[in-house]
Amino acid sequence: MKPINLIEKHALFTETWHPRQIAVVDDMQVILAKLQGEFVWHAHDEEDELFQVLKGTLYMQFRDKTEVVRAGEIIVVPKGIEHCPKTENNEVVEVLLFEKLTTAHTGNVLHERSQNFYPKI
């Protein structure tokens, strides 16, 4: 039971689209990630996802609209909703995610960016 410094943890890695687990709360995991460019269109059939933008601007694309999420804001993507996170102008966006331990990285889509587990830092 010690405080976790998000700035220090983000400084430990540079890879984009490769989340790192920093904590577990019951059956939920707290994840840090750096995002750059466009990800993969996908959905999570059984899990919601929470994104908190710590640095930069995230564009959460949905099939019918795009929501702009700025530093200090969160967005919850409900289960079953197809989405595709992206950044613009080559910006690296730092986020904190909160999701179930069972949540697959790219949801219902297998892709070269899919990860089977998130390294702990």
C-alpha positions in Angstrom: 0.0 0.0 0.0 2.1 2.8 -1.4 1.2 5.8 -3.6 1.8 5.3 -7.3 3.3 8.2 -9.1 1.7 8.3 -12.6 4.3 10.6 -14.1 7.2 8.4 -12.9 5.5 5.3 -14.2 4.8 6.8 -17.6 8.5 7.7 -17.8 9.5 4.0 -17.6 8.4 3.2 -21.1 8.2 4.8 -24.6 6.3 2.3 -26.7 2.9 3.3 -27.9 -0.2 1.1 -27.9 1.5 -1.3 -25.4 -0.3 -0.8 -22.0 1.4 -1.4 -18.7 -0.5 -2.6 -15.6 0.2 -0.5 -12.5 -2.4 -1.8 -10.0 -5.3 -4.3 -9.5 -8.5 -3.4 -7.7 -10.6 -6.4 -7.1 -11.2 -7.8 -10.6 -10.3 -4.6 -12.3 -6.9 -3.4 -13.5 -5.4 0.1 -13.7 -3.3 0.5 -16.8 -1.1 3.2 -18.2 -0.6 3.6 -22.0 0.9 6.0 -24.5 -1.1 6.4 -27.7 0.0 7.8 -31.0 -1.8 7.7 -34.3 -4.8 5.4 -34.9 -5.5 2.1 -33.1 -7.8 -0.7 -34.2 -11.6 -0.6 -34.6 -12.9 -3.0 -32.0 -15.5 -3.7 -29.3 -15.4 -5.4 -25.9 -18.5 -7.6 -25.8 -18.6 -8.0 -22.0 -16.6 -5.2 -20.5 -16.8 -1.4 -20.3 -13.6 0.6 -20.6 -12.7 3.9 -18.9 -10.0 6.2 -20.4 -8.6 9.1 -18.5 -6.4 11.4 -20.5 -3.4 12.6 -18.4 -1.6 14.4 -21.2 -2.6 15.5 -24.7 -5.9 15.1 -26.6 -7.6 11.8 -27.4 -10.1 11.4 -30.2 -12.4 8.5 -29.4 -14.0 7.5 -32.7 -17.4 5.8 -32.8 -19.1 4.8 -36.0 -21.5 7.8 -35.8 -19.3 10.4 -34.1 -16.0 11.3 -32.6 -15.6 12.5 -29.0 -12.7 14.8 -28.1 -11.2 13.9 -24.7 -8.7 16.4 -23.2 -6.2 16.2 -20.3 -8.1 15.9 -17.1 -11.2 14.3 -18.7 -12.5 10.7 -18.9 -14.6 8.8 -21.3 -16.4 5.5 -20.7 -16.9 3.2 -23.6 -19.8 0.9 -22.8 -19.5 -2.8 -23.6 -20.4 -3.8 -27.1 -19.7 -0.4 -28.6 -17.3 -0.4 -31.5 -14.6 2.3 -31.0 -11.2 3.3 -32.3 -8.9 5.6 -30.2 -6.6 7.9 -32.1 -4.4 11.0 -31.7 -3.6 13.7 -34.2 -0.6 15.6 -35.4 1.8 12.8 -34.3 1.0 13.7 -30.7 1.8 11.1 -28.0 -1.2 11.0 -25.6 -0.8 9.5 -22.1 -3.8 7.8 -20.6 -4.9 5.8 -17.6 -7.4 3.0 -18.3 -9.6 1.1 -15.9 -11.0 -2.2 -17.1 -11.7 -5.8 -16.0 -8.8 -8.2 -15.8 -10.5 -10.3 -18.5 -10.6 -7.4 -21.1 -8.8 -8.3 -24.3 -6.6 -5.6 -25.6 -8.2 -5.4 -29.0 -11.5 -6.8 -27.9 -13.3 -8.9 -30.5 -10.6 -8.3 -33.2 -7.3 -10.2 -33.6 -4.6 -7.8 -34.9 -0.9 -7.4 -34.9 -1.2 -5.0 -32.0 -3.2 -7.4 -29.9 -1.5 -8.3 -26.5 -2.3 -11.3 -24.4 -1.2 -9.6 -21.1 0.0 -6.3 -19.9 3.5 -6.2 -18.3 3.5 -4.9 -14.7 5.5 -1.8 -13.9 
